[in-house]
């Protein structure tokens, strides 16, 4: 249940409607409160603060109607134009750019202030036309409406500037990389002392067979309730070896994992274990650090395609991928085994290895960049940076294998000068790797 609540809260925070909906409710409550205050203390306010609003009730109607009409018109036009711009951006950078737009708090607040101002004005207008004493002018309500109108103008300017910044590929890639840094902390905490992988899995090596737990639903695994899985495995007196992790696609009948040693389980046990896996129609980066790497790679591959042909964009992607791989290279992975209160291993959740991250980040880019010397040299320089962050010998071997792959691919280039520059960069990398 904890994982479901956590995922629901994440989904609400990042949905495009949640913040605006909350602001509409706040605007309605504020309108009701200000109207009540005007009705109760209207005469006193008029005597003490006559400058707040000096017009008549009919004037108040016109002011609120003007603000409501103008704000909703501006909001409709601006967001329509924005969707067109996003459609063009998604064709160049990939359709998932829309996800970043919808999740952005600045965009949510901008829409929220527009619809909240409109809602406030509508509630006040309804009261002026229907329930208000003709002798009382809702001065406080009109003042709040005017203030909200000016705030909406400010947010209009902010929104146009903010969207223009969002659609710049530099900022888009930087935001994806920044979001992934939080997900990396789950797989590679770095500052925690963890067990060695062989020790973590050694408790399961003695078992020759186990009980497979099938998936009952389809969808991408978004989160796993690790605490509840440990508790339930402890109740069954076994260890659950997870085969699917956040980011993997779960199909009905596909194995979620294995209970070791072999246990007799019923349908209720299978349903409970399945309920501890939160699934959805798409991946989210919370416990899936590879997801944002795939998004950045997709932008880079599109940039290297003949249709777009933007090597500079690909190089920006490579820079940020290098930063992310550098973080992973110098950090220590989390433990694979999780124990219960009695210090008995109850869950094994494999860690994504460095090699898998490296393949995801650079495998496709190396293939598509083979004919672009400037990008290849930039790739090798990025490999050089990642190698400077590495602490284990086997990670150097992975980097060296990719460097050799680049060397073989670039021998087919027809420009000798470009080949020489690539060989020079390759030599610098080999020298750096050989020193470790």
Order of alpha helices (4+ residues) and beta strands (2+ residues): alpha-alpha-alpha-alpha-alpha-alpha-alpha-alpha-beta-beta-alpha-beta-beta-beta-alpha-beta-alpha-alpha-beta-beta-alpha-alpha-alpha-alpha
